[in-house]
């Protein structure tokens, strides 16, 4: 089966240049196939910065010769059209794996192709629309771009301006310039009488009426460009629109070139098949798209948490960028993430924040943040070899390491918490546990803190950090390992997929634990019907997710690589690839309560592609030398 981006309205294919973000969707309510811009964001990627009214922006097409209305919502009230004929999705892809998203759909013999991109260094989006016929016979077509605006405060010729807030403005038009009609969509596209009704703060549908074009043979019609430009003032939005229009003819080519130049910095893997090469490029692209212009990595397409900074996920993204060769982006992402750190009353750091208010918005209690901070700083520094990073961040390094040293109880483990999955604790009617994940990542973080401490001649601290790391591993051995099987916590013999990371991404567990743990996880965490790996054995979560997760499935595959079982590794890697969207996006997990749950941060999904392929390509040497 294929996972379809958009089947769940929380799932979107993102397009971003760091200044602006678009959500692109291929399925609407009731799984209706549709190619639309679901939402645009400006200023930050938080839900409060959304620029469009539901249902966003889409296209109507009248094919005169074929007597078809390409009409995904069944809006047009006219005899012309094929009753019962729905729109079919042909292909969705990021062109060459880069930052331009292409969708090809058809209804009957009418084919519509759209490309959407955010021009470099602009607060704008462009969508090109082209039409041809499936059987290559000539026709005439009328294209009608539709956009649902939150309000319209002014029109200047065929440019429409919407004010969303005091410092958020949106200007939109089409090229070649064409009349825009507000009001009843069906009447606007069929030539009926439309009452012009525009009033600030009321949602307004806007239809641009493009003159009829000829379609000759197998070629697409001349492109119609739909433009959106945002600004903090009306004047700024209009200037952005003017600049975007002035560079229209070169924009698509220039955007591809900018992405190609960025990708040339990526670590090369010469042995990839064309399909894996596409996944590799798309995953790097999406990791880059999760960065705002200031470097902050945030969730880019998972609606309930849109615009939130997760320290864990952000550090995962920063380190992934470094591993893939994007060192400048990695440094910016690292510093931007650490800029969000706020101490909890106990001295650890809150792990989740709203991007605008910078207020914590946690729903669980976790103690893994300090260990992950130490890993994230070390991973970026170890590849860049700039000791200024250690000097700059030493107060955070020292504080994080000292917190780990001081927050172990009589068991020798880190105090109980909710663990990596945020699912074990009073918020779900359960007690906290001495999670293997938390103590393991703390032990690994301390080892790396010691390495950085030695660089700046803090040798006494380095020795203390190494000693504490060794004690944590010994405590895990005493309490959390049974017959060589690494369990979830001290309190239970149930399993948690996160422990596999300590054989691959964070190699700190003894190798003799590897085979027994792999065998147990295969037997008890693998979905017997669909394959793939569940997060943990309790399966008690707020979302009721009873299907495999992308991250743990990659992690188990990586652990098999460490066991030199390449065939088993690719069994799990291919499970994820086979459940991707056609465009190369991977879901966070396959289904949650019957719904596919889509891209969030690409920390456990798309970065899983990058990390697993690097591990497969280079063995373990790139992490340990």
Secondary structure, 3 states (H helix, E strand, C coil): CCCCCCCCCCCCEEEECCCEEEEEEEECHHHCEEEEEEEEEECCCCHHHECEEEEEEEEEEEECCCCEEECCCCCCCCCCCCCCCCCEEEEEEEHHHCCEEEEEEEECCEEEEEEEECCCCCCEEEEEEEEEECCCCCEEEEEEEEEEECCCCEEECCEEEEEEECCEEEEEEEECCCEEEECCHHHHHHCCCCCCCCCCCCCEEEEEECCCEEECCCCCCCCEEEEEEEECCHHHHHHHHHHHHHCHHHHHHHHHHHHHHHHCCCCCCCCCCHHHHHHHHHHHHHHHHCECCCCCECCCCCHHHCCEEEHHHHHHHHHHHHHCCCHHHHHHHHHHHHCCCCECCCCCECCEEECCCCCECCCCCCCCHHHHHHHHHHHHHHHHCCCHHHHHHHHHHHHHHHHHHHCECCCCCECCECCCCCCCCHHHCCCCECEHHHHHHHHHHHHHHHHHHHHCCCHHHHHHHHHHHHHHHHHHHHHCEECCEECCECCCCCCEHHHHHHHCCCCCCCHHHHHHHHHHHHHHHECCCCCCECCECCCCCCCCCCCCEHHHHHHHHHHHHHCCCHHHHHHHHHHHHHCCCCCCCCCCEEEECCEEECCCCCCCCHHHHHHHHHHHHHCCHHHHC
